[in-house]
Amino acid sequence: MRCTNFPVRMLLLAMMLFLAACGFQPLYAKHGAEYDARSRFLSSVAVAPIDGRAGQILTAKLEDMLGTPEGAAALPYELRVKMVKKQQPVAIEKDRQIARYNDVFEGNYQLIERASGKTVDDGLLRSIGSYNVVDSDFATYEAEKDAFERAASEMAEALRLRLVAYAMRAFPE
């Protein structure tokens, strides 16, 4: 579909010029040496084992997202995460039966430079997975498991984005 309206074209051109002038830079843009340094940084982060089933899932997802190679013990950075899972009832029916739960995952993370032992980045992340309680125990179990895995995936993506943000600060253009 072609845009033949002159004012629309001018508006689009003005928006592109504005974005270029304000220093906008796409997160995943591939621009030479700084991109290479950032992408190498992500694959240089070893993920320390995280306690519990949620931790196992989170560790596996992080290693996949970061591209952590085998033999992670020799990598220059280590990501440590402490997770806490809280289950909160959010919908209670008239007969006092719980109809919906929120599984709240909170993770404190630290990015440690192994050579110096210094914490170079840290923070708190939160992810929520919700599920309904139904008459079938098996269906409720599967819904809980699915919510659990979705929350772990969200937390892994949030951690990866925090690491990318750190890499952009640590390896500027």
Secondary structure, 3 states (H helix, E strand, C coil): CCCCCHHHHHHHHHHHHHHHHCCCCCCCCCCHHHHHHHHHHHCCEEECCCCHHHHHHHHHHHHHHHCCCCCHHHCCEEEEEEEEEEEEEEEECCCCCEEEEEEEEEEEEEEEECCCCEEEEEEEEEEEEEEECCCCHHHHHHHHHHHHHHHHHHHHHHHHHHHHHHHHHHCCC
